[in-house]
Every structure is written in structure tokens, then in C-alpha cells.
Amino acid sequence: MEIFIIYICIISLISIVVTVCDKYFAIHRKWRVRESTLLILSALGGSVAMYITMQLIDTKQDTLNLCSAYR
């Protein structure tokens, strides 16, 4: 059981790093992480960590437009 928890922690950490890097590269219009890489990490057990990371680093333009409408 300990090995499984360590495995999930390692996969989750890798998934978080790859997701943050992909978001950074997307913002700066640079090289992107392949979608297949993201899907493989998700299938290996990093899906929950990736989902939470995507929710935390979400920078959609909708909220910026809403804020500028009230100025």
C-alpha cells in the first residue's frame, strides 16, 4: 500500500509540473507539451492533480472582460 501512495504522489507531482509548464508555454506562445503526454500522465494516475492544477491556474479572459466592464 505504501508503494501505491508513493507512486500516486510521484505521478501527481510530475503531472503538476508538466501542466504548469504547458500553461506557461501557452501564455508565452512557445513550444507546447504534446496532448498525448498529458493524456498518458492522466491515465497513469495524475488526473486529479492535473484537474486541480488547471482550476488553480485558470486565466480565462472572461473574468478580465467582466472586470474591465465595471471601470
N, C-alpha and C positions, 0 to 999 in steps of 0.2 A: 504494500500500500504506500509506503514511503517513496518508493521509486516512481510510482504513478504521480504523486503530488509534486515531486521534483521535476518530472517530465513536463507536467502541465505548466509549472512555473517558468521553466526554461522556454517552452514554446510560446507562452504568453508574452514573456519579455521580448523575445525575438519579433513576435507579431507587432508589439507596440512600437519597437524601434523602426521596423520596416514601414508601418503605417504613417508614423510621424515623418520619416524621410520622404515618403511618397507625397505627402501633403506639402512639405517644404519645397520639393522639386516642382510640384504643380503650381504653386504660387509664384515661383521664380522662373517658370517656363523653361525648365531644364529637363534632363533625362528622367523618365518615369520608371517606376517599378512595374514589371510585367503583371498583367492581371492573373496569369496562371500562377505566379509566385504567391500572390495574395490569396488565391483560392486554395492552393496547397497548404499554406500556413493555417488557413481557416479550417480545412479538413483535418489537419493534424492535431487540432485542439485549441487553436488560438482565436476561435471565432468570437468568444465572449470578450476577450481583451481587445480585439480589433474593433468590435462594435462600440464598446465603452470609449475607446480612444477616438474613434470617429465622431462620437457625440460630443466629446470634450473639445476637440479641435475644429469643430464645425464653424466655418466662417462664411456662411451664405450671405449673399448680397442683399437678401430681402430685409434683414434687420437694419442694415445700413441705410437702405432707402426709406424705411419707416422712420428712423431717427432723423434723417435729413428733412423729412416732410414736416416735422414739428418745429423746425428752426425758423 
